[in-house]
Amino acid sequence: MSRFEGKVALVTGAASGIGRETALRLAREGAAVVVADIQQESGDKVVAEIKEAGGRAIFFRLDVASEGAWSEAISRTESEFGGLNILVNNAGIGDNDPIEVTSKQTYDRVIAITQTSVFLGHKAASAALKKSGNGAVVNVSSMFGIVGGFGTSPAYHAAKGAVRLLTKSTALAWAKENVRVNSVHPGFVETPILGDTDPDMLANLTPMGRLAQPEEIAAAITFLASDDASFITGAEFVVDGGYTAG
């Protein structure tokens, strides 16, 4: 398949997990990919894997909470590949404590990396995406941007809920600019962000009885980024094994 032949994509948090699989999938289907992350070594490995398979990619060390770094990332993308068609805002971190003991420092950091980064990405990439004539943004939110989960992780929930509505707001703003904006809401995924959490416990909480694999989330992301989703904007795609259906 070559759904992305001639297109350029920038994926944040692309050195591991969902971002890595998304970058690889986009490249396999023809896109030139900017692998954006702060993890240089892991990011370089993703680029090498793409190039070994015959694809085109570069690594850009991007602090997603920095407005200046975002400007540099878009400039580098345009100078290297001639434009930008697809932006995947995937980078994010979480917190685990109840609100009573969550520090403001923790709250601010999670909001900056998980929420503010999406605003900065939209803003920095807006001109390039509009200029492409066929732009697509996919923001990775979470099922916990829709439901309250365990009553903990207040910053993560607040950030992912904000990403959900920022997606819809930007989708409406750009609906006649030939740029579509959608969000994906994963459930429990087997990625490093789970940390020390018991995967069996999470699987038991999921109606399908297992965790998602990063490739399954990447499949939803690449669908929304493709012309197969040409009449879809402002939508939220839940990929959670049935968790929010109850």
Secondary structure, DSSP 8 states (H G I E B T S, - for coil): --TTTT-EEEEETTTSHHHHHHHHHHHHTT-EEEEEES-HHHHHHHHHHHHHTT-EEEEEE--TT-HHHHHHHHHHHHHHHS---EEEE-------S-GGG--HHHHHHHIIIIIIHHHHHHHHHHHHHHHHSSEEEEEE--GGGTS-TTS--HHHHHHHHHHHHHHHHHHHHTTTTTEEEEEEEE-SBSSGGGTT--HHHHHHHSTTSS-B-HHHHHHHHHHHHSGGGTT--S-EEEESTTGGG-
